[in-house]
Every structure is written in C-alpha cells, then in structure tokens.
Amino acid sequence: MKALLDACVLYPTVLREILIGVAEAGLYTPLWSDRILEEWARATVKLGPGAETVARGEIAALRVAFPDASVSRREALEQRLWLPDPADVHVLAAAIAGSADVIVTFNAADFPRHTLAEEGLRRDDPDAFLLSLWQDNLAEVAAVAEKVRAEAERLSGEPQGLRPLLKRARLPRLGKALAA
C-alpha cells in the first residue's frame, strides 16, 4: 500500500516518527512531494530559532531513507483537479502521480471523500490509518510505538506513558488499542 503523507502529519514529531517507523517496518510505502516537505520545514519556523534547520536535517534523512518516496510535480495534472481549497490541489496531484492508495491527513474538509474516490483514492486521518495497520500487524506497530515512547522519555527526561503520549499526538484510538 502506498500512502501520501500530507505536511500536517509530518510536522508533529511523535506522529511523524510513528508513521515513518511503520513505513521502515515495511507496512506501507510513504510518498510526499518536495512542496509537502517544504511546507513542513516552513511550519517549524514558529517553534523558534533553529527549528527549521532541524526539520531540514530530518527531511534530508527521510530523502536518504526513502529515495523513491518523492513524487515529481505535474502541473498539467494539478490544472485538471479541483478541491475546496486550491492550495491543497498539489497534495492530490502528488497522490495521483505516485499511484497512492490513500492520503493521510488531518485536513478532512479540503479532501472530500467523493472527490478522492473519483481518482481511486481514499483519505484517512493518521489515527485511522495507523489503527488499520495495527489490526493487521499488531507486534510491528506496537514495537514502533514503544520505540517512539522510549525516545520521547529519553529526550524529555520524564516518564512518558504510551496512551497519553499518543493522545497528545492525536492518535487516541491507537493509544487505546495499544494500552489494552
């Protein structure tokens, strides 16, 4: 399965680390475009000095880890597409160009299911996407989530419960499933 990751799911660190971790485990093939990665990098500016530099380093590492994930821009494709927010058409175009099965995004309003279905795509929020992967790959998803939790704990120097961490990462259903 190929999943186009929107910038809004790459920006939050814990969420990105889980999404990328399950991709590294071979549970799906991630896709993005240069523009999506640029949006992520620019969004980090509000975190303060140095945040954009860190994001650009993480982007460079992702490009090395997933050299086939980047989808080239196709202007003609973008011109034939429509979404409620024209600024998001590039995301849909990248998903189509990359032969994605799903767009993983929090932005439900700007990616209507019927519009995506016309292109052979579906939209999942990250929680639904990861929960679906977990249902078929219990141990792999649990191992990735635990690795991310342990790293968050190491970096913060404070205990990090898995369920609260995933809830803060906007993955409440996955957190509940993993805590059961």
C-alpha angles and dihedrals in degrees: 000000000000120000126191107216114213119217091251091066095045096052101067107074101216093046092047092048091053094045092048092042093057089046089053087051087059097247094128141351114251122219133188139152131237088252092054091051090047091052089053092050093048092047091061092063089086089062091070141254115344096016094105091050090053091048091050089052090051089048091052090051091050091051089054094044093047107027093166096049098086114094117206119236117258110194095187090056092048091051094057095049130087132198131165089254110044089202088070097053090094089063093054091045091052091050091052094044091050093047090239122180095206142016111222108209143133088221100094097154094060095046106055112198094228092053091049092046089058086061095044093255138119132202125229130179110230093255093055091043095051093041089055091051090047092054090060098033108033099164097042096051092043091051092051092048091049092049090052091046092051091050092049088051092048093049095045096041088222133099113271118199112211097229096048091044092052091045090055088048088056092251100116098146093048089048091051092047093049093046093053 
